[in-house]
Amino acid sequence: MCMRTTLTLDDDVAILLNQARTRQRRTLKEVVNEALRRGLPQLDTAARRISRPYSTPTVSVGRCFVDDVDDVAAALVLGEGEAFK
């Protein structure tokens, strides 16, 4: 089966296709068909890989040693001692 269609290509894709045509000395049809044959299976694989959202592993770091996290001076005293001033 052969299908004829019209594609509107983004400028960057058109440039890449023309470069491939020139390098390989092939027709646009040949380059587009080869690119689609190689790329379409990878799209399915990538979609399956990304289907599960990434979740960041959790780690318990213990309790907070500072009562008020906005109190920078208290945090410095805890980390550096009274000599931080």
Buried (B, 14 or more C-beta within 10 A) or exposed (E): EEEEEEEEEEEEEEEBBEEBBEEEEBEEEEBBEEBEEEEEEEEEEEEEEEEEEEEEEEEEEEEEEBEEEEEEEBBBBEEEEEEEE
